[in-house]
């Protein structure tokens, strides 16, 4: 089992084009590699999405893949902070950071991902698996 990676995959508010402190921090310390996807379901949690990774799913989630090039452990710690991960209370965390398999259609890469750590039944499924497209449609004009 793989337990470390220089890659991180993001599918929501950390994707390119978002204007928040942590998205900028990621862009400044990591190189964008490509758009990728991974099997699972994407949910609308209101202000942001949550993903459930399921290697057997026929549904796919669209994401951005980055390679962390500077301050890797510090960047991962800051991303954990952004995602609300508290080490001493893993059962209560909304997300957990795990290494998953992602693909750009040609190759497979193992990357860190922030996955939903709670039952998603109360949330709406984002059928397209693409948060950027979903969020654009939900914004008022």
Secondary structure by P-SEA (a helix, b strand, c coil): ccccccbbbbccccccccccaaaaaaaaccccccccccbbbbbbcccbbbbbbbccccbbbbbbbbbbccaaaaaaaaaaaaacccccccccccbbbbbbbbbcccbbbbbbbbccccccccccccccccaaaaaaaaccc
